[in-house]
Amino acid sequence: MLPRLFQTADGHTLAAGLFIKGLALVYLAAFASLTLQIAGLAGPDGILPLRGLLHRAFELYGDGALWRLPTVFWIDSSAAAMQAVGASGAVLALLLFLGVGPPRAILALLYLFYLSMYTAGQVFTAFQWDYLLLECGLLAVFLAEAPTRLIILMFGWLLFRLRFLSGWFKLASGDPSWRDFSALQYYFETQPLPHVGAWYAHQLPAWLLQAGVGFTFFVELVVPFFIFLPRPCRILAVIATILSQLLIIATSNHNFINLLTILLCLLVLDDRSLGRVLPDRLRYGLPVPARGTGTGWVRLASAGAVACLVFALSLSQILVALVSRPLPDFVVQFNELAPALGIGTRFHLFPTMQTERQELQIEGSRDGVTWSAYGFRDKPGALDRRPPFIVPHQPRLDWMMWFLPAQWEDTSYWFEPFLQALRENRPVVTRLLAVNPFEGRAPPRQLRVTVYRYRFTTPAERSRSGNWWVARYLGEYPDLPPRRP
């Protein structure tokens, strides 16, 4: 007789099938988005070449570098290899969605390939949605055949951490805008890549935005506990969580994290609840995970080992955040597995809120008199440009520009190499931009970076000018006070 946790979760087979279909689409979007950018970010001629990182890591750690930087690109770190792995991931994701091929094997390869791309991307892929996708992807390997109660529980634990820790860190940060419920009066304007919905949300009355902060605290600090309660509470948790995610999608470009969060909600429900809302054609067309045969004990043991690792890492990560004194070396070394494998990490979405938006404009010149501006694809630039809706795509370079100017001293870790690539007019990097004023010409002899304070126009200002933004010149980077937070 199997322990209860290792028994098949018969009431979640429909939910598991639907989750895998949705995860396949998220994987497809994530691979497609990153494949188009990876050469310029981490290829041999990119901003942060992976080849150099692998070489330095091997010199420093020897064979230990293989687990510190788990990636198939130890074999070949060329731009072509990265793009081939990304394209293969997109194809595998499509096959998974279509139900072609063994799902467990495909899911295992998808995790391996995305882990490799995540490792290659370095700072450009060190985001919480990348961690979330990796942990979802690893757990999903054991969801494809006879999902057990243990794996369903681990998905619930993942959703709980994602939601509750995001709320907890908002309070723990001591940020005044969260404390006085004014955060949403800044958020829509200062978020990394706002779309047009953010402009409209920014015009809402202050009392409604304050109520929105209250709703945020409710769905992040209270609702997550409903995940582990009886069905009526779980249904309420799903409704509140999905509503919050839809509101975020309507006002923010946060790539695929909100879609993944909605998918996780499916596994909080059971098949009886889902069966009441899914159309018959969709319900009967879904692949139902089948009971494994032959290697059942191996599969269960593997699922148990992965669950224990994820649970231990997640608790250890939370412990590190709570304890101020130095921790034993073995705890520190164990915690290094979390970012290396993209599992068990702690989530802290927007723990602090910016109160003003600063935008950098990069200009090049060949004579020091005439300056031409580079244009980014999706971050705010031209004042009359309608903020674009780009979900689920994430332009990694545009997103990183949001962190500048910042209070962190290691900003030059990636920004100076980026500027150097512009000085050399490297095509693989300039293709990440919308406008390269020196395309097909000699590279610039000088670069300068100017900083502007951006704010949304009011409805009256927009009516008069047609602009979405108002900009005020602040100075040249980096000779100006850092933006905090």
C-alpha positions in Angstrom: 0.0 0.0 0.0 1.5 3.3 -1.1 1.7 6.2 1.4 -1.2 8.7 0.8 1.1 11.4 -0.7 2.3 8.9 -3.3 -1.1 7.8 -4.4 -2.6 9.0 -7.7 -4.5 12.3 -7.4 -7.5 10.9 -9.3 -9.5 14.1 -8.9 -6.8 16.2 -10.7 -6.2 14.3 -13.9 -8.3 16.8 -16.0 -6.5 19.7 -14.2 -3.1 18.2 -14.9 -3.9 17.7 -18.6 -5.1 21.3 -18.9 -2.1 22.6 -17.0 0.4 20.8 -19.3 -1.3 22.2 -22.4 -1.1 25.7 -21.0 2.5 25.2 -19.8 3.4 24.1 -23.4 2.1 27.5 -24.7 4.1 29.4 -22.1 7.2 27.4 -22.9 6.6 28.2 -26.6 6.4 31.9 -25.9 9.4 32.0 -23.6 11.6 30.1 -26.0 10.5 32.1 -29.0 11.1 35.4 -27.2 14.5 34.4 -25.8 15.8 32.8 -29.0 15.4 36.0 -30.9 17.6 37.8 -28.3 20.1 35.3 -26.9 22.9 35.9 -29.5 22.9 39.6 -28.8 22.8 39.1 -25.0 25.2 36.1 -24.5 26.7 35.0 -27.8 30.4 35.4 -28.5 29.8 38.9 -29.8 27.0 39.7 -27.5 26.9 42.0 -24.4 27.9 39.3 -21.9 29.5 36.4 -23.8 28.8 33.1 -22.1 32.0 31.6 -23.4 34.1 33.9 -21.2 31.9 33.1 -18.2 32.3 29.4 -18.6 36.0 29.7 -19.0 36.4 31.8 -15.8 34.1 29.4 -13.9 36.1 26.4 -14.9 39.4 28.1 -13.9 37.9 28.9 -10.5 35.9 25.8 -9.6 37.2 23.1 -11.9 34.6 20.4 -12.4 32.4 22.0 -9.8 31.6 24.7 -12.4 29.4 22.1 -14.2 26.7 22.2 -11.5 27.2 25.9 -10.7 26.5 26.7 -14.3 24.3 23.8 -15.6 23.9 24.2 -19.3 24.3 22.2 -22.5 26.5 25.1 -23.8 29.5 23.7 -22.1 29.7 21.6 -25.3 29.3 24.5 -27.7 28.6 28.2 -26.6 28.3 29.7 -30.1 25.4 31.9 -31.0 24.2 29.2 -33.5 24.2 26.6 -30.7 22.1 28.9 -28.4 19.6 29.7 -31.2 19.4 26.0 -32.1 18.6 25.0 -28.5 16.0 27.8 -28.3 14.4 26.8 -31.5 14.4 23.2 -30.5 12.7 24.2 -27.2 10.0 26.0 -29.2 9.4 23.0 -31.4 9.2 20.6 -28.4 6.7 22.9 -26.7 4.6 22.9 -29.8 4.7 19.1 -30.0 3.7 18.9 -26.3 0.8 21.2 -27.0 -0.3 19.1 -29.9 0.1 15.8 -28.0 2.8 14.4 -30.2 5.5 12.4 -28.5 6.0 11.2 -25.0 5.1 14.1 -22.7 7.4 13.2 -19.8 10.5 13.0 -22.1 9.5 16.3 -23.8 8.9 18.0 -20.5 12.3 16.8 -19.2 14.0 18.2 -22.3 12.1 21.5 -22.1 13.4 22.0 -18.5 16.9 21.1 -19.5 16.9 23.4 -22.6 15.3 26.4 -20.7 17.7 25.9 -17.8 20.6 26.1 -20.4 19.2 29.3 -21.9 18.5 30.7 -18.4 22.1 30.0 -17.4 23.5 31.5 -20.6 21.5 34.7 -20.3 23.1 35.5 -16.9 21.7 38.8 -15.6 19.3 39.1 -18.5 17.5 36.0 -17.4 17.8 36.2 -13.7 14.1 37.1 -13.2 11.5 35.6 -11.0 9.4 34.5 -13.9 12.3 32.5 -15.2 12.6 30.7 -11.8 8.9 30.2 -11.8 8.9 28.6 -15.3 11.8 26.3 -14.4 10.2 25.1 -11.2 6.8 24.6 -12.9 8.6 22.8 -15.7 10.5 20.4 -13.4 7.5 19.5 -11.3 5.4 19.0 -14.5 7.7 16.2 -15.6 6.0 14.2 -12.8 2.5 15.5 -13.7 2.4 13.9 -17.1 1.7 10.4 -15.8 -0.7 9.7 -13.0 -0.2 12.9 -11.0 0.3 12.1 -7.3 -1.0 13.9 -4.3 2.6 14.9 -3.5 3.1 16.7 -6.9 -0.2 18.5 -6.6 0.8 19.6 -3.1 4.1 20.9 -4.4 2.4 22.9 -7.1 0.2 24.4 -4.3 3.3 25.1 -2.2 4.8 26.9 -5.3 1.7 29.1 -5.8 1.6 29.8 -2.0 5.2 31.0 -2.0 4.8 33.1 -5.1 1.8 34.9 -3.7 2.4 35.1 0.1 6.1 36.0 -0.1 5.4 38.8 -2.6 3.0 40.3 0.0 5.2 39.6 3.0 8.3 41.3 1.4 6.2 44.4 0.6 5.6 44.8 4.3 9.0 43.7 5.4 10.8 46.2 3.1 9.4 49.1 5.1 8.6 50.9 1.8 6.4 53.9 2.8 4.2 53.7 -0.3 3.1 50.2 0.5 2.6 51.2 4.2 0.4 54.2 3.4 -1.5 52.5 0.6 -0.2 54.9 -2.1 1.9 52.4 -4.1 -0.6 52.2 -7.0 -0.4 56.0 -7.5 3.1 55.4 -8.7 3.2 51.8 -10.0 1.4 52.3 -13.4 3.7 55.1 -14.3 7.0 53.7 -13.0 6.7 49.9 -13.8 9.4 48.5 -16.2 7.4 48.4 -19.5 3.9 50.0 -19.2 1.4 49.5 -22.0 -1.5 51.8 -22.9 -3.7 50.2 -20.1 -1.3 51.6 -17.5 -2.0 55.2 -18.8 -5.7 54.8 -18.2 -5.2 53.1 -14.8 -3.0 55.9 -13.7 -5.9 58.4 -14.2 -8.1 56.5 -11.7 -9.0 58.4 -8.5 -6.7 58.1 -5.5 -9.3 56.4 -3.3 -9.7 53.6 -5.9 -6.0 53.1 -6.2 -5.7 52.9 -2.4 -8.4 50.3 -2.5 -6.4 48.4 -5.1 -3.5 48.3 -2.7 -5.8 46.8 0.0 -7.0 44.2 -2.5 -3.3 43.4 -3.4 -2.5 42.8 0.3 -5.7 40.6 0.6 -4.9 38.4 -2.3 -1.2 38.1 -1.4 -1.3 37.8 2.4 -4.7 36.2 3.2 -5.9 34.3 0.1 -2.8 32.0 -0.3 -3.8 30.2 2.9 -7.1 29.2 1.2 -5.1 27.0 -1.2 -4.8 24.3 1.5 -8.4 24.6 2.8 -11.6 22.8 1.7 -13.1 23.2 -1.8 -15.2 26.4 -1.3 -12.1 28.2 0.1 -9.9 26.9 -2.8 -12.5 28.2 -5.3 -12.4 31.6 -3.7 -8.6 31.6 -3.8 -8.7 30.8 -7.5 -11.2 33.4 -8.3 -9.4 36.2 -6.4 -6.0 35.2 -7.7 -7.1 35.0 -11.4 -8.9 38.3 -11.1 -5.7 39.9 -9.7 -3.7 38.4 -12.6 -6.1 39.6 -15.2 -6.0 43.1 -13.8 -2.2 43.1 -14.0 -2.3 41.9 -17.6 -4.7 44.7 -18.4 -2.3 47.3 -17.0 1.2 45.8 -17.3 3.6 44.1 -19.6 4.9 41.3 -17.3 5.7 38.8 -20.0 4.4 35.3 -19.0 4.4 35.3 -15.2 0.7 36.2 -14.9 -0.2 33.5 -17.3 1.8 31.0 -15.3 0.1 32.1 -12.1 -3.3 31.5 -13.7 -2.2 28.1 -14.8 -1.1 27.2 -11.3 -4.6 28.1 -10.1 -5.9 25.2 -12.2 -4.2 22.7 -10.0 -5.7 24.2 -6.9 -9.1 23.1 -8.3 -10.2 19.5 -8.7 -11.7 18.0 -11.8 -15.3 18.3 -10.5 -14.9 22.1 -10.2 -13.2 22.4 -13.6 -15.7 20.1 -15.3 -18.5 22.6 -14.4 -16.9 25.5 -16.3 -15.0 23.8 -19.2 -16.9 23.4 -22.4 -17.5 19.7 -23.3 -15.5 19.9 -26.5 -12.4 21.2 -24.6 -12.9 18.9 -21.6 -13.1 15.7 -23.7 -10.3 16.8 -26.0 -7.7 17.1 -23.3 -5.1 14.4 -22.9 -5.7 12.7 -19.5 -2.5 11.7 -17.8 -2.3 8.0 -17.8 -1.1 5.6 -15.1 2.6 4.7 -15.6 3.6 1.1 -15.9 6.8 -0.8 -15.4 8.8 1.9 -13.8 6.3 3.1 -11.2 8.6 2.9 -8.2 11.4 4.6 -10.0 9.1 7.4 -11.1 7.6 7.8 -7.6 11.1 7.8 -6.0 12.3 10.4 -8.5 9.2 12.6 -7.8 9.8 12.2 -4.0 13.4 13.2 -4.4 12.6 16.3 -6.5 9.8 17.3 -4.1 12.1 17.0 -1.1 14.8 19.1 -2.9 12.4 21.8 -3.9 10.8 21.9 -0.4 14.2 22.0 1.4 15.6 24.7 -0.9 12.5 26.9 -0.5 12.5 26.7 3.3 16.3 27.4 3.3 15.8 30.4 1.0 13.1 31.8 3.4 15.4 31.2 6.4 18.2 33.2 4.7 15.8 36.1 4.2 14.7 36.0 7.9 18.0 35.4 9.7 20.4 38.4 9.8 23.4 36.6 11.4 25.9 34.5 9.3 24.7 31.0 8.4 26.8 27.8 8.4 28.8 27.2 5.2 26.8 24.1 4.3 23.6 26.1 4.3 25.2 28.8 2.1 26.5 26.1 -0.3 23.1 24.3 -0.3 21.3 27.6 -1.2 23.5 28.0 -4.2 21.5 25.2 -5.8 18.4 27.3 -5.9 19.6 29.9 -8.5 21.7 27.3 -10.3 18.7 25.0 -10.9 16.0 27.7 -10.9 14.0 25.9 -8.2 13.1 26.6 -4.6 13.7 30.3 -4.9 11.9 33.0 -2.9 9.6 35.4 -4.7 9.4 39.1 -3.9 7.5 40.9 -6.6 7.8 44.7 -6.3 8.8 44.8 -2.6 9.6 48.5 -3.0 7.9 51.0 -5.3 9.6 53.7 -7.3 8.1 57.1 -7.0 9.5 58.6 -10.2 10.4 57.3 -13.6 13.9 58.0 -15.1 14.6 57.1 -18.7 18.0 56.9 -20.3 18.6 58.1 -23.9 21.8 56.9 -25.6 23.2 59.1 -28.4 26.1 58.7 -30.7 28.2 61.2 -32.7 31.1 61.1 -35.1 32.0 64.8 -34.7 30.9 65.7 -31.2 28.4 68.2 -32.7 25.7 66.3 -34.3 24.1 63.6 -32.1 21.8 60.8 -33.1 19.7 58.8 -30.7 19.4 55.0 -30.5 15.8 53.7 -30.3 14.6 50.9 -28.1 11.9 48.6 -29.2 9.5 48.7 -26.3 10.6 50.9 -23.4 9.3 54.5 -23.3 11.1 56.8 -25.8 9.2 59.1 -28.1 6.6 61.1 -26.1 3.8 60.5 -28.7 4.4 56.8 -29.0 1.5 54.7 -27.7 2.9 52.3 -25.0 2.8 48.9 -26.7 1.1 45.7 -25.4 3.7 42.9 -25.7 2.6 40.1 -23.4 4.0 37.4 -23.3 7.2 38.6 -24.9 9.9 40.1 -22.7 12.5 42.4 -24.4 15.4 41.6 -22.0 17.6 44.6 -22.8 14.7 47.1 -22.6 13.8 45.6 -19.2 17.3 45.9 -17.9 17.4 49.6 -18.9 14.6 50.1 -16.3 17.1 49.5 -13.5 19.2 52.6 -14.5 20.1 54.9 -13.0 20.2 52.8 -9.9 21.7 52.7 -6.4 23.6 49.4 -7.1 27.3 49.8 -7.8 27.5 46.8 -10.1 25.3 48.3 -12.8 28.4 48.6 -15.1 28.5 44.8 -15.0 26.4 44.8 -18.1 25.8 48.4 -19.1 29.4 49.2 -20.0 29.8 46.1 -22.2 26.5 47.2 -23.9 27.9 50.7 -24.6 31.1 49.1 -25.9 29.1 47.0 -28.3 27.5 50.2 -29.6 30.9 51.9 -30.0 31.9 48.9 -32.2 28.6 48.9 -34.0 28.2 45.1 -33.5 25.2 44.0 -35.6 24.3 41.2 -33.2 23.8 43.7 -30.4 22.3 46.6 -32.4 19.6 44.2 -33.8 18.2 44.2 -30.2 17.3 47.9 -30.8 14.6 49.4 -32.9 16.8 52.2 -34.3 20.5 52.1 -34.9 21.4 55.5 -36.4 24.8 54.1 -37.5 23.5 51.1 -39.3 25.6 50.5 -42.5 27.9 53.4 -41.5 31.1 53.8 -39.5 30.5 53.4 -35.8 30.2 56.5 -33.5 33.4 58.1 -32.1 31.5 59.3 -29.0 28.6 58.2 -27.0 26.6 60.1 -24.3 23.8 59.0 -22.1 21.2 61.5 -21.0 18.6 61.0 -18.3 15.0 62.3 -18.3 12.2 62.3 -15.8 9.2 60.8 -17.5 5.6 61.0 -16.3 2.3 60.2 -17.9 0.3 63.1 -19.4 -3.0 64.0 -17.8 -6.1 63.6 -20.0 -6.0 67.3 -20.7 -2.4 67.3 -21.7 -2.9 64.3 -23.9 -5.9 66.0 -25.6 -3.8 69.1 -26.4 -0.5 67.5 -27.4 -1.4 63.9 -28.4 1.5 62.7 -26.2 1.4 59.9 -23.7 4.4 61.1 -21.8 6.0 64.4 -20.5 9.8 64.4 -20.2 12.1 66.7 -18.2 15.9 66.7 -18.7 17.8 65.7 -15.6 21.4 65.5 -16.7 24.0 63.1 -18.1 24.5 59.6 -16.8 26.1 58.7 -14.4 26.6 62.2 -13.0 23.3 62.5 -11.2 21.8 61.2 -7.9 20.8 57.5 -8.1 17.1 56.7 -8.3 15.8 55.1 -5.1 14.6 52.5 -4.9 
